[in-house]
Structures are given as structure tokens and as C-alpha cells.
Amino acid sequence: MTAPSARPAPCAPLTGLRVLDLATLFAGPIAATMLGDFGAEVVKVEHPTRPDPSRGHGPSKDGVGLWWKVLGRNKRAITLDLSRPAGRTTLLRLAATADVIVENFRPGTLERWDLGWDELSAVNPRLVLARVTGFGQFGPYAHRPGFGTLAEAMSGFAAMTGEPDGPPTLPPFGLADSIAGLATAYAVMTALAARERTGEGQVVDMAIIEPMLMVLGPQPLWYDQLGHVQPRTGNRSQNNAPRNTYRTADGAWVAVSTSAQSVAERVMRLVGRPELTDEPWFATGAGRARHADVLDEAVGDWIARHTRAEVLAAFDEAEAAVAPVQDVRDVMADPQYRALDTVTTVDDPELGPLRMQNVLFRLSATPGAIRWAGRPHGADTEEVLTELGLTPADVKGLREEGVV
């Protein structure tokens, strides 16, 4: 396949930044994708015979994994066996040209290949090495295999998710990996900002179990100070009510939130129960949460008598917070997502036009962009290695050795 141009638009904010993505599956590669979306040149390095397993995750079309088209976007794809001497030498040559390396091998793996921080920083003192693992680089669990599911369980997320009388509930998607990927991209940018002052790179140690705990809010503090353990409450909140999902007359669902006192009052007036706002307990979110049964009944009965369109229109007019419970079909047609171009179209030489999530945020002066979707395994090996100074004969020799 014809290789895409490695050069982003000149206005892209990360133009000139070079990233080597050695990671597999999700957290590390997501971080590299976030950097590539805003102009970084990302080179995806995969094993010659064992590509990133995300290429085979989920549905495929014509034998092409669709998840990879998103995860591998804006990345050039090369193959390299890092465990072989020639692969090590080639990786060190690549590292000398890079600003960032993202890897997620178990602690000690790169060191076993003589590709640890000492060797990498020796060839490039300005390098930032982002190490993404389940449990971090040290501690009693460091050498265990770690996945996002374990972080969702260990952090307390699963324990507080689900109905009160039901089992702990895990998300049906890579929540912890995605959060860790975003956190890693932030960590890399922080390390690069520090490099501007010091002139030196450093190691980012990202444990997937930590960002997941961070987004759960003040759970440790509540326990430390009050001995409080948040129970499973289903869709309800301990901090405000009404807050739930409710079924409409036409069988659809809507979600209502009343985090602000004024919104809670508007909702009760809208559903014809203004007298409830005069109750002493209604004056605080916690008080309303303790009377969630009463409030849910009032809101649920009113919503059950109206179609989803009627509910949304009435809440909008009342300036009360509501949203339809949407599946992906609704998302693709939603006018707000369309206005934001949240799901955009990318032309792909393998599969034709593809619709996928756009870059994560909009910058007014230096926007990001999806330049291409995920490339085939090893599609850019020869081009990247030739740019590095290897001759066609050198590349041929590496192929014959099984290094690429």
C-alpha cells in the first residue's frame, strides 16, 4: 500500500515530535494515538509474527480488524523483533531520533533485552520513556500480568457499580485502559514540558490501577476520615435526587440529573409535584437522596405518560437537565454530535470511507486531525528504516533473519 505522508499540517501543535509506540492492546497505544492526533509522528513497532492483539479484537470486515483502524490511526506501522541483537541495535537507532517511547512490557523485559532506561537514555538523553503496566514498575504486584479489568476490580469501581442487591459490575469496554491512556498522554506532555527547562528526558511510570482510582473521587478520603464505604446504589446517587433513568411512554429511556438545587426544583414543578420542594429535606442534595423513592415515583410517573420527544422538549423548555439513553445508532444520528463532528469520516485504502471518533478536543488555532486510519501490519517498515539510514540490502538482510 502507498504509504501516507508522515508530515502533519504545519499548524498541528505536536508537529516535530517523534513517538515510538512499542505497546500493545490499549492503554499505551491509546496514549500514542492521542499524541498522533495532534501532529506527532508516531511509529508503531510490532513483532514480525505477533502483531498487536488489538488488530484481532472485536468485529472485522474483509479480514481487517476494525478496532485497529481507530487505535492505529495516524501511526506508521513497522515490524521489529526487539529480542534479537539486530532488532535491539535498530531500536536504539530509532530511539536516538525519537522524543518519546511508549511501552507496556512487564517490568524487566526491556532490561532483559539490554533496552532499559540506561541504554535508551545513553543514546538519547532527551528521551521520555513512558512505561505503562497494570501495577507499576515496583511493589509486590509489579511482575504480575495486569489488564484494565483488574484495575476496575481493584480500584473500587466494580464494588460500587451495579444494583444494591446485585453483584459487582464491570464495564463492557476498556474503561480503565482508556483512562490510563489519557493519563499517559498527559504525563508524557508534562515530562516534555519539564524537558524544555532541564534539557533532559525522564521515565514515566504509569500503573493502570492508579488513574482508575483517581477518577472515583474522594473514596479514600471519606474512608480515612469517616470510615465511609460507598455502597452500590444502581443509577441513584447518594448526593442528589432525582437522579435515575426513566422509561417513556413509547418504550425509550431518558436520564435525569439534578446536581443543582435549582434544577431539582424545576423538575418537580415540571412533573406537577411542586409541593415536594417545600419539604425540609428537599433543601439539600443529601436530603433529597434519602427520599429518592418519593422523587423517583413522581418523576417516573410523569415521564411514563409522555413520549421521549415530549419529555426532552418539556425538560428543555423548563431548563431542566435530561438526556436520551442512546445506543450507537442514536449517537451516529444525534444532531449535537453531528454539529461537533464527533464521529467523522476517514478515507481508508483498505475499506473505503470509515466513520470513527474524531480527535478528542478542538483547538481554535492549532487543531488536530485524523490523517489516516490504522495501517496494515508492517506496511511502513521499509520506508521508516530507509529514512533511518539503512540500505535496501540492510532491510532485506533483516527480513531474512526474521528481525523485521
C-alpha positions as a printed Julia matrix, in Angstrom:
404×3 Matrix{Float64}:
   0.0     0.0    0.0
   1.15    3.51  -0.72
   2.48    5.0    2.49
   0.75    8.12   3.78
   2.71   11.29   4.28
   4.33   11.31   7.72
   4.11   15.09   7.83
   1.09   16.61   9.6
  -0.26   20.05   8.85
   2.32   22.71   9.82
  -0.1    24.18  12.36
  -0.54   20.93  14.29
   0.73   21.6   17.84
   2.87   18.46  18.14
   4.47   18.68  14.71
   8.13   17.71  15.03
   7.55   15.34  17.95
   8.51   11.73  17.24
   6.93    8.88  19.19
   7.79    5.17  19.09
   4.77    3.09  20.12
   6.08   -0.27  21.34
   2.95   -1.02  23.38
   0.15   -3.49  22.67
  -3.57   -3.63  23.31
  -4.99   -0.46  24.71
  -3.63    1.91  27.38
  -0.21    2.58  25.85
  -1.39    2.65  22.23
  -4.25    5.0   23.16
  -1.72    7.45  24.58
   0.29    7.3   21.35
  -2.89    7.8   19.33
  -3.73   10.93  21.31
  -0.29   12.34  20.52
  -0.55   11.41  16.86
  -3.94   13.08  16.56
  -2.3    16.43  17.25
   0.61   16.12  14.89
   3.21   13.86  16.46
   4.88   11.44  14.08
   4.06    8.06  15.62
   5.87    4.9   14.53
   4.09    1.74  15.66
   6.62   -1.03  16.3
   5.19   -4.58  16.28
   6.68   -8.05  16.36
   7.12   -9.51  12.85
   4.95  -12.56  13.53
   2.93  -11.49  16.59
   1.24   -8.18  15.81
  -0.6    -6.06  18.36
  -3.51   -8.27  19.52
  -5.87   -5.31  19.14
  -5.77   -5.99  15.39
  -7.88   -9.07  16.11
 -10.15   -7.68  18.85
 -13.81   -7.29  18.06
 -15.55   -7.44  14.69
 -13.66   -7.36  11.41
 -14.59   -6.62   7.8
 -12.99   -8.49   4.9
 -10.48   -9.88   7.39
  -9.44   -6.41   8.58
  -9.88   -5.66  12.3
 -11.98   -2.53  12.73
 -10.81   -1.6   16.23
  -7.29   -1.3   14.9
  -8.44    1.28  12.35
  -9.15    3.63  15.28
  -6.3     2.62  17.59
  -3.71    2.62  14.8
  -4.71    5.88  13.15
  -2.01    8.46  12.44
   0.67    5.79  13.02
   3.18    4.34  10.58
   3.46    0.58  11.09
   6.79   -1.25  11.15
   7.92   -4.63  12.44
  10.95   -5.34  14.61
  11.89   -8.21  16.89
  13.4    -6.4   19.88
  14.64   -9.61  21.48
  17.2   -10.2   18.71
  20.56   -8.4   18.64
  19.89   -6.78  15.27
  16.44   -5.73  16.48
  17.99   -4.18  19.59
  20.52   -2.27  17.51
  17.82   -0.99  15.17
  15.59    0.08  18.06
  18.49    2.03  19.61
  18.98    3.8   16.28
  15.28    4.67  16.23
  15.42    5.79  19.87
  18.21    8.22  19.03
  15.77   10.01  16.67
  12.74    9.93  18.98
  11.29   12.2   21.63
   9.05    9.62  23.28
   8.85    5.85  23.61
   5.66    4.24  24.91
   5.96    0.62  26.09
   3.92   -1.77  28.19
   6.09   -4.83  28.64
   6.23   -6.39  32.09
   8.86   -4.71  34.29
  12.3    -6.07  33.5
  11.55   -7.13  29.91
  13.32   -4.23  28.21
  16.22   -4.63  30.65
  16.5    -8.3   29.71
  16.94   -7.22  26.08
  19.51   -4.56  27.11
  17.0    -1.87  26.14
  16.32   -0.42  29.57
  16.45    3.23  30.58
  20.23    3.21  30.95
  20.74    2.07  27.36
  17.98    4.24  25.86
  18.97    7.42  27.66
  22.6     6.84  26.74
  21.76    7.13  23.03
  19.26    9.95  23.64
  19.41   11.9   26.93
  16.33   13.93  25.91
  14.13   10.85  25.53
  10.91   10.43  27.53
  10.17    6.76  28.23
   6.54    6.09  29.18
   6.18    2.69  30.87
   2.55    1.6   31.12
   1.82   -1.5   33.19
  -1.0    -2.89  35.26
   0.66   -2.3   38.63
   3.67   -0.05  38.05
   7.41   -0.73  37.97
   7.8    -1.76  41.62
   5.82   -3.21  44.52
   4.57   -6.72  45.33
   2.33   -6.97  42.24
   4.7    -5.36  39.73
   5.58   -8.58  37.88
   2.0    -9.85  37.62
   0.2    -9.65  34.27
  -2.12   -6.67  34.51
  -5.15   -5.61  32.48
  -7.77   -2.89  32.77
 -10.32   -5.34  34.14
  -8.13   -5.91  37.18
  -7.88   -2.16  37.74
 -11.66   -1.82  37.53
 -11.95   -4.51  40.21
  -9.09   -3.4   42.47
  -9.87    0.33  42.46
 -13.32    0.0   43.97
 -15.16    0.78  40.73
 -16.79   -2.64  40.38
 -17.68   -2.79  44.09
 -19.78    0.37  43.85
 -21.25   -0.31  40.4
 -24.49   -2.21  39.91
 -27.79   -2.6   41.71
 -27.77   -2.76  45.53
 -28.83   -6.41  45.59
 -26.75   -7.4   42.56
 -23.13   -8.45  42.03
 -20.23   -6.06  41.47
 -20.34   -4.93  37.84
 -17.53   -4.48  35.33
 -17.88   -2.17  32.31
 -18.39   -3.85  28.9
 -15.49   -1.89  27.39
 -11.92   -0.89  28.26
 -12.7     1.86  30.76
  -9.55    1.63  32.89
  -7.32    1.26  29.83
  -8.87    4.32  28.2
  -8.5     6.44  31.32
  -4.89    5.27  31.71
  -4.22    6.08  28.06
  -5.43    9.63  28.51
  -3.44    9.95  31.73
  -0.32    8.67  29.97
  -0.66   11.25  27.2
  -0.93   13.93  29.89
   2.09   12.51  31.72
   4.15   12.49  28.53
   3.3    16.12  27.82
   4.21   17.01  31.41
   7.59   15.28  31.03
   8.18   17.06  27.73
   7.39   20.4   29.37
   9.94   19.6   32.07
  12.47   18.75  29.35
  12.1    22.28  27.99
  13.52   23.55  31.3
  16.07   20.86  32.12
  17.12   19.64  28.67
  16.81   16.04  29.89
  14.23   13.31  29.45
  12.89   11.02  32.15
  10.82    7.91  32.83
   7.03    7.99  33.2
   5.81    5.14  35.42
   2.09    4.71  34.74
   0.23    2.0   36.67
  -3.23    1.37  35.2
  -4.65    0.83  38.7
  -3.92    4.45  39.66
  -5.81    6.69  37.18
  -8.87    4.49  37.69
  -8.75    5.15  41.42
  -8.24    8.86  40.84
 -11.43    9.29  38.79
 -13.52    7.66  41.51
 -13.3    10.82  43.56
 -12.88   11.15  47.34
 -13.41    7.46  48.25
 -10.11    7.09  50.18
 -10.61   10.4   51.96
 -14.17    9.5   53.01
 -12.94    6.19  54.38
  -9.92    7.77  56.09
 -11.93   10.45  57.86
 -15.33    8.82  58.33
 -14.91    5.1   57.77
 -17.41    5.51  54.94
 -17.57    2.84  52.21
 -19.77    3.78  49.26
 -22.31    1.02  48.59
 -23.82    0.01  45.27
 -26.79    2.25  44.56
 -27.62    1.39  40.96
 -28.44    4.55  38.98
 -29.09    6.54  42.12
 -26.68    8.91  43.81
 -26.04    9.43  47.49
 -25.53   13.12  46.8
 -28.71   14.18  45.0
 -32.1    13.07  43.71
 -33.97   12.61  41.48
 -31.13   11.03  39.54
 -32.03    7.93  37.57
 -33.11    6.52  34.23
 -36.82    6.53  33.47
 -38.9     4.8   30.81
 -41.05    6.89  28.49
 -44.49    6.1   27.09
 -43.03    4.92  23.78
 -40.63    2.48  25.44
 -37.5     4.63  25.28
 -35.35    5.72  28.22
 -34.11    9.07  29.47
 -31.63   10.04  32.19
 -32.34   12.87  34.62
 -29.77   14.68  36.76
 -30.45   17.25  39.49
 -27.0    18.05  40.84
 -28.03   21.7   41.22
 -30.78   22.64  43.69
 -32.45   24.98  41.19
 -32.66   22.2   38.62
 -34.24   19.84  41.16
 -36.9    22.45  41.88
 -37.62   22.96  38.16
 -38.03   19.23  37.65
 -40.58   18.92  40.43
 -42.58   21.85  39.09
 -42.43   20.32  35.6
 -43.78   16.94  36.73
 -46.6    18.56  38.7
 -45.27   17.98  42.22
 -44.16   21.48  43.34
 -45.28   20.8   46.92
 -42.31   18.47  47.4
 -39.95   21.42  47.12
 -41.41   22.76  50.39
 -40.34   19.68  52.35
 -37.41   20.44  54.71
 -35.42   17.51  53.35
 -35.65   18.87  49.77
 -33.29   21.73  50.6
 -30.13   19.63  50.24
 -28.9    17.03  47.75
 -28.24   14.51  50.51
 -31.72   15.08  51.91
 -33.26   14.5   48.51
 -31.17   11.37  48.07
 -32.62    9.94  51.3
 -36.1    10.41  49.8
 -35.25    9.07  46.34
 -38.21    6.66  46.35
 -40.68    9.53  46.58
 -38.91   11.62  43.97
 -38.36    8.74  41.56
 -42.03    7.86  41.74
 -43.06   11.45  40.99
 -40.67   11.85  38.07
 -41.12    8.32  36.76
 -44.92    8.53  36.71
 -44.86   11.77  34.72
 -42.26   10.55  32.23
 -44.14    7.28  31.75
 -47.12    9.25  30.42
 -45.11   11.05  27.72
 -43.07   10.04  24.7
 -39.35   10.55  24.67
 -39.68   13.5   22.28
 -42.26   15.11  24.57
 -40.08   14.58  27.65
 -36.99   16.05  26.03
 -38.91   19.06  24.74
 -40.57   19.73  28.1
 -37.31   19.44  30.05
 -35.58   21.71  27.55
 -38.26   24.36  27.91
 -38.09   24.09  31.7
 -34.25   24.34  31.63
 -34.0    21.03  33.45
 -31.21   18.51  32.78
 -32.18   15.45  30.75
 -30.63   13.28  28.06
 -31.86   10.36  26.0
 -30.3     6.99  26.78
 -28.72    6.32  23.39
 -27.07    3.36  21.75
 -24.54    3.75  18.96
 -27.29    4.06  16.33
 -28.65    7.12  18.13
 -25.17    8.55  18.64
 -24.45    8.42  14.91
 -27.62   10.41  14.19
 -27.53   12.79  17.16
 -27.61   16.44  16.0
 -25.21   17.65  18.71
 -22.59   15.04  17.87
 -23.08   15.88  14.2
 -22.61   19.59  14.83
 -19.35   18.87  16.68
 -18.25   16.32  14.02
 -17.57   13.98  16.94
 -17.92   11.0   14.61
 -16.07   11.92  11.44
 -15.33   10.22   8.13
 -11.85    8.98   7.24
 -10.92    7.61   3.81
  -9.1     4.28   4.05
  -7.41    2.48   1.15
  -8.38   -0.94   2.52
 -12.03   -0.43   3.44
 -13.07    2.86   1.88
 -14.78    5.62   3.89
 -14.81    4.87   7.64
 -16.72    6.67  10.38
 -14.91    6.88  13.72
 -14.49    9.15  16.74
 -12.76   12.4   15.85
  -9.83   13.9   17.79
 -10.62   14.36  21.46
 -10.94   18.15  21.6
 -10.91   21.22  19.36
  -8.12   23.8   19.34
  -9.02   27.09  17.69
  -5.58   27.87  16.23
  -3.71   24.54  16.03
  -6.3    21.79  15.53
  -5.61   18.08  15.42
  -6.7    15.78  12.6
  -7.01   12.15  11.57
  -4.6    11.84   8.66
  -5.16    8.13   8.07
  -6.72    5.09   9.72
  -4.75    2.14  11.11
  -2.22    0.76   8.63
  -1.6    -2.91   7.76
   0.93   -4.83   9.83
   4.43   -3.72   8.85
   3.24   -1.57   5.97
   5.85    1.14   6.53
   8.85   -0.9    7.67
  11.0    -0.37   4.61
  10.26    3.36   4.38
  10.95    4.07   8.07
  14.16    2.03   8.18
  15.39    3.59   4.94
  14.81    7.04   6.47
  16.92    5.83   9.38
  19.84    5.24   7.01
  19.54    1.52   6.33
  20.03    0.45   2.72
  17.59   -1.79   0.86
  20.18   -4.54   1.28
  20.23   -3.95   5.03
  16.45   -4.22   5.23
  16.49   -7.35   3.09
  19.06   -8.88   5.42
  16.89   -8.09   8.47
  13.92   -9.73   6.77
  15.93  -12.84   6.02
  16.98  -13.03   9.69
  13.35  -12.63  10.83
  14.17   -9.37  12.63
  11.56   -7.44  10.62
